[in-house]
Amino acid sequence: MTAQAQAQAPAAIDATRVAGFESRFVAALNEAAMLQLVSLAHRSGLLAHLADGEPVTSSELAAKTKLNERYVREWLGGATVAALVEHDPQTLTYRLPPEHAALLTDSGEANLAVYAQYLPLMGQVEDDVLECFHHGGGVPYTRYARFHEVMAEDSGQTVLPVLFDAILPLAPELPARLERGIDVLDLGCGRGLALMKLAERFPASRFTGYDLSREAIGWATERAARRGLSNLRFEERDLSDFDLTAPAQRYDLVTTFDAIHDQAHPLNLLKGVRRTLRQGGVYLAQDIHSSSHHHGDRDHPMGTLLYTLSIMHCMSVSLAQGGEGLGTMWGREKAREYFGKAGFGSIEVHQLPHDIQNDYWVLRP
Ligand SMILES: C[S@@+](CC[C@H](N)C(=O)[O-])C[C@H]1O[C@@H](n2cnc3c(N)ncnc32)[C@H](O)[C@@H]1O
């Protein structure tokens, strides 16, 4: 073979590797479909009604959930072949085993069914994102019908249950200072559940939440009023120029929960945090655990999901605001660089055992 012919010859294909990838791909199709079944069952209440582990027929389950029997029966068929539920062909009954109920309903420590909602949610904007691949730009928050609802369910599991016992004690002085009474600001607060929990627990402290989303702030304000929380206020606010608009030395504690990486101008927000902290103040930031280098995340337990969410949401909502599009997987190295540039002298990072998805940063001037 001439050198030219050799250069043009296709690379040899390893048949074993092809077969391996093919079976992985088919398994992925099935597992992705299982997530769609879980999302439907979470939202329709099917999983909650199966949580007691009692065997039910499709008619009984349809009656309990007030859902259409034909759809319930087809779902039970899918859930049977996905081995989500157990089926007895003699009695025509179905049952959710307690081990699955512990992970997919509120009966256990965490309800993983919440996370199954992300793929269908992101699927809603596939055409918009595809358009961005061709022409750049981004996808505005208004295109995501249920984003804030699902996000609040998500942080309701990663933040709320461990807020007092694991997150606040990362800065050991905080619980006592909050008891005595300090000023607290949560940026990109979404529906504000973390602030509500703090405001209820620490009545002597004063809490403020800012977020771009009118819908999220409206929800939070209404809910806080219903809970009778007078030490808490929410405000719709674009934090893109927070470096200039943050009131100087106004807060003792600033928090961001999963909110830096999808900001339009994250460094401006961080500079504003530094500016608004009083002497002795502390900034607690929860953000995605990753490396800033693609090859550093090959073993990340949720890497594929998080990169996909970045394209389908986090990077794209930032770009839609004319922002920098940092991306979900901006990573520890870049985070350190940004925190340093914003003026934080003391930078600590922690991981908490309940949360494989996030890092917890404690930052001081
Ligand atoms: C991933 S969500 C986290 C919400 C909330 N902290 C939680 O954990 O549930 C990020 C939040 O940042 C807000 N956000 C994005 N860009 C913003 C901007 N330019 N100014 C203010 N908030 C913004 C979004 O509206 C969204 O609520």
The ligand as a MOL file (V3000), in Angstrom:
LIG
                    3D

  0  0  0     0  0            999 V3000
M  V30 BEGIN CTAB
M  V30 COUNTS 27 29 0 0 0
M  V30 BEGIN ATOM
M  V30 1 C -30.2650 27.0970 39.9880 0
M  V30 2 S -31.3460 28.3100 40.5690 0 CHG=1
M  V30 3 C -31.1660 28.1970 42.3460 0
M  V30 4 C -32.3570 28.7360 43.1000 0
M  V30 5 C -32.2950 28.5840 44.6160 0
M  V30 6 N -31.1220 29.1800 45.1920 0
M  V30 7 C -32.3890 27.1270 45.0240 0
M  V30 8 O -31.3860 26.5610 45.4450 0
M  V30 9 O -33.4830 26.5740 44.9230 0 CHG=-1
M  V30 10 C -30.4760 29.8080 40.1700 0
M  V30 11 C -31.2590 31.0720 40.4390 0
M  V30 12 O -30.4940 32.2020 39.9790 0
M  V30 13 C -31.4030 33.1690 39.4870 0
M  V30 14 N -30.7180 34.0810 38.5590 0
M  V30 15 C -30.1990 33.7970 37.3540 0
M  V30 16 N -29.6970 34.9070 36.7820 0
M  V30 17 C -29.9160 35.9380 37.6550 0
M  V30 18 C -29.6440 37.3320 37.6430 0
M  V30 19 N -29.0600 37.9110 36.5930 0
M  V30 20 N -29.9980 38.0660 38.7200 0
M  V30 21 C -30.6140 37.4750 39.7820 0
M  V30 22 N -30.8970 36.1700 39.8540 0
M  V30 23 C -30.5680 35.3950 38.7980 0
M  V30 24 C -32.4840 32.3310 38.8000 0
M  V30 25 O -33.6980 33.0190 38.6280 0
M  V30 26 C -32.5940 31.1170 39.7190 0
M  V30 27 O -33.6280 31.2600 40.6590 0
M  V30 END ATOM
M  V30 BEGIN BOND
M  V30 1 1 1 2
M  V30 2 1 2 3
M  V30 3 1 2 10
M  V30 4 1 3 4
M  V30 5 1 4 5
M  V30 6 1 5 6
M  V30 7 1 5 7
M  V30 8 2 7 8
M  V30 9 1 7 9
M  V30 10 1 10 11
M  V30 11 1 11 12
M  V30 12 1 11 26
M  V30 13 1 12 13
M  V30 14 1 13 14
M  V30 15 1 13 24
M  V30 16 1 14 15
M  V30 17 1 14 23
M  V30 18 2 15 16
M  V30 19 1 16 17
M  V30 20 1 17 18
M  V30 21 2 17 23
M  V30 22 1 18 19
M  V30 23 2 18 20
M  V30 24 1 20 21
M  V30 25 2 21 22
M  V30 26 1 22 23
M  V30 27 1 24 25
M  V30 28 1 24 26
M  V30 29 1 26 27
M  V30 END BOND
M  V30 END CTAB
M  END
